[in-house]
């Protein structure tokens, strides 16, 4: 008889499976609907914690430094992520500014804070206070964090404006690109294995 605390339930069709030990680059799929229910995660707690702290530093860089600077006939202007949110909020689409702020600034920083909180305790072989609430928060925040969409939009803007103005990508854009890759690696992955480890 399987230990019911360790069973995996498919998010799409509610089929129940026992967890498997996976090798590198392997994944387990649901027999009924074909959805991925388990992936191999080759990162240790120490590596995840180090990447999470690095991502937090990159988040600060992406929000402090300009994403791009534009110049035209001696005039120049630069914009950060916060500037784009403020510009959106001053028009008739204030709700879009709120959604953009949540997707590119608020959700990622909460994700990183929760990850660092849980992983710092896990590094000391302890369960963090509020562990189950933090884990649920991570699962809830995952679809709301859309840094890669923001990065794609910024790259499209740089390419489109390059034909009309002098456009210089800023430190914020490079930090945003690195942050997007790190968030996919650490927060976009399945965090359920932390339940088993702790």
C-alpha positions as CSV (number, residue, x, y, z in Angstrom):
1,X,0.0,0.0,0.0
2,X,1.4,3.4,-1.0
3,X,2.0,6.2,1.5
4,X,-0.8,8.6,0.7
5,X,1.3,11.6,1.8
6,X,3.7,11.0,-1.1
7,X,1.2,10.4,-3.9
8,X,1.2,12.7,-6.9
9,X,-2.2,13.8,-8.4
10,X,-2.3,14.9,-12.0
11,X,-3.4,18.6,-12.1
12,X,-5.4,18.1,-15.3
13,X,-7.4,14.8,-14.8
14,X,-6.9,13.9,-11.1
15,X,-5.3,10.6,-11.8
16,X,-3.2,9.4,-8.8
17,X,0.4,8.1,-9.1
18,X,3.2,7.0,-6.8
19,X,6.3,9.2,-7.2
20,X,9.2,7.7,-9.2
21,X,13.0,8.3,-9.0
22,X,13.9,10.0,-12.2
23,X,17.3,10.1,-13.9
24,X,18.7,13.3,-15.5
25,X,16.5,14.8,-18.3
26,X,13.6,12.4,-17.5
27,X,10.0,13.3,-16.9
28,X,6.9,11.3,-15.9
29,X,3.7,11.8,-17.8
30,X,0.1,11.0,-16.9
31,X,-1.1,7.9,-18.7
32,X,-4.6,9.2,-18.9
33,X,-4.1,12.8,-20.3
34,X,-0.4,12.9,-21.1
35,X,0.4,15.9,-18.8
36,X,3.8,16.1,-17.2
37,X,3.4,15.1,-13.5
38,X,7.0,14.9,-12.4
39,X,10.3,16.2,-13.7
40,X,13.9,15.5,-12.8
41,X,15.4,18.4,-10.9
42,X,19.2,18.2,-10.7
43,X,19.6,21.1,-8.4
44,X,20.6,20.7,-4.8
45,X,19.2,22.9,-2.0
46,X,22.5,24.8,-1.9
47,X,22.4,25.5,-5.7
48,X,18.8,26.6,-5.6
49,X,19.5,29.0,-2.7
50,X,22.6,30.4,-4.5
51,X,20.6,30.9,-7.7
52,X,17.7,32.5,-5.7
53,X,20.0,35.0,-4.1
54,X,21.5,35.8,-7.5
55,X,18.1,36.2,-8.9
56,X,17.2,38.7,-6.1
57,X,20.2,40.8,-7.0
58,X,19.3,40.7,-10.6
59,X,15.8,41.7,-9.8
60,X,17.1,44.8,-8.0
61,X,19.3,45.6,-11.0
62,X,16.5,45.2,-13.4
63,X,14.3,47.6,-11.4
64,X,16.9,50.2,-10.6
65,X,18.8,50.5,-13.9
66,X,17.3,51.7,-17.2
67,X,16.0,49.0,-19.5
68,X,16.7,51.2,-22.5
69,X,17.8,54.7,-23.4
70,X,16.8,56.6,-26.6
71,X,18.3,59.6,-28.3
72,X,17.0,61.9,-31.0
73,X,18.6,65.1,-32.2
74,X,20.5,65.7,-29.0
75,X,17.7,64.8,-26.6
76,X,17.9,61.6,-24.6
77,X,15.6,59.7,-22.3
78,X,15.8,56.5,-20.4
79,X,13.2,54.2,-18.9
80,X,13.1,51.7,-16.1
81,X,10.5,49.0,-15.4
82,X,8.9,51.3,-12.9
83,X,8.8,54.2,-15.4
84,X,6.8,51.9,-17.8
85,X,4.3,51.1,-15.0
86,X,3.9,54.8,-14.1
87,X,3.4,55.7,-17.8
88,X,0.7,53.1,-18.2
89,X,-1.1,54.2,-15.0
90,X,-1.4,57.8,-16.3
91,X,-3.5,56.8,-19.2
92,X,-7.0,55.4,-19.6
93,X,-5.7,51.8,-19.0
94,X,-4.8,52.1,-15.3
95,X,-5.9,48.5,-14.7
96,X,-3.3,47.3,-17.3
97,X,-0.7,49.1,-15.3
98,X,-1.7,47.2,-12.2
99,X,-1.6,43.9,-14.0
100,X,1.8,44.7,-15.5
101,X,3.1,45.7,-12.0
102,X,2.0,42.4,-10.5
103,X,3.3,40.3,-13.4
104,X,6.8,41.9,-13.8
105,X,7.6,43.4,-10.4
106,X,5.5,42.2,-7.5
107,X,5.0,38.5,-8.3
108,X,8.7,37.8,-9.0
109,X,9.9,39.5,-5.9
110,X,7.4,37.6,-3.7
111,X,8.4,34.4,-5.5
112,X,12.1,35.1,-4.7
113,X,11.4,36.1,-1.1
114,X,9.4,32.9,-0.5
115,X,12.1,30.7,-2.2
116,X,14.9,32.3,-0.2
117,X,12.9,31.9,3.0
118,X,12.1,28.2,2.4
119,X,15.6,27.3,1.0
120,X,17.5,29.1,3.8
121,X,15.8,26.9,6.4
122,X,16.2,23.9,4.1
123,X,19.9,24.5,3.9
124,X,20.0,24.2,7.7
125,X,17.9,20.9,7.5
126,X,14.9,22.6,9.0
127,X,11.4,23.3,7.9
128,X,10.7,27.0,7.6
129,X,8.0,28.6,9.7
130,X,4.9,28.8,7.6
131,X,6.3,26.2,5.2
132,X,3.0,24.9,3.8
133,X,1.7,28.4,3.3
134,X,5.0,29.4,1.5
135,X,4.8,26.4,-0.8
136,X,1.2,27.1,-1.7
137,X,2.2,30.7,-2.3
138,X,4.9,29.6,-4.7
139,X,2.5,27.5,-6.7
140,X,-0.1,30.4,-6.8
141,X,2.5,33.0,-7.9
142,X,4.1,30.9,-10.6
143,X,1.5,31.7,-13.3
144,X,1.5,35.4,-12.4
145,X,5.2,35.9,-12.8
146,X,5.7,36.9,-16.5
147,X,9.2,38.3,-16.7
148,X,9.8,36.5,-20.0
149,X,6.8,38.2,-21.6
150,X,8.2,41.6,-20.4
151,X,11.6,40.7,-21.8
152,X,10.1,39.8,-25.1
153,X,8.1,43.1,-25.2
154,X,11.3,45.1,-24.3
155,X,13.2,43.4,-27.1
156,X,10.5,44.1,-29.7
157,X,10.4,47.7,-28.6
158,X,14.2,48.0,-28.9
159,X,14.2,46.4,-32.4
160,X,11.2,48.6,-33.6
161,X,12.6,51.8,-32.2
162,X,16.1,51.1,-33.5
163,X,14.9,52.1,-37.1
164,X,13.6,55.5,-35.9
165,X,15.9,56.5,-33.0
166,X,19.2,55.8,-31.4
167,X,18.4,53.0,-29.0
168,X,20.8,51.8,-26.4
169,X,19.9,48.7,-24.3
170,X,20.5,49.4,-20.7
171,X,21.9,47.4,-17.8
172,X,18.3,46.8,-16.7
173,X,17.6,44.9,-20.0
174,X,20.5,42.6,-19.5
175,X,19.6,42.0,-15.9
176,X,16.0,41.3,-16.9
177,X,17.2,38.7,-19.5
178,X,19.4,37.0,-16.9
179,X,16.7,37.1,-14.3
180,X,14.1,35.6,-16.7
181,X,16.4,32.6,-17.4
182,X,17.1,32.1,-13.7
183,X,13.4,32.3,-12.7
184,X,12.6,29.7,-15.3
185,X,15.3,27.5,-13.8
186,X,14.5,27.9,-10.2
187,X,10.9,29.1,-9.8
188,X,9.4,27.7,-13.0
189,X,10.4,24.2,-12.0
190,X,8.4,21.9,-9.9
191,X,9.0,22.8,-6.2
192,X,7.1,19.8,-4.9
193,X,10.3,17.9,-4.2
194,X,10.9,20.3,-1.3
195,X,7.8,18.8,0.4
196,X,9.4,15.4,0.3
197,X,12.9,16.6,1.4
198,X,11.5,18.5,4.3
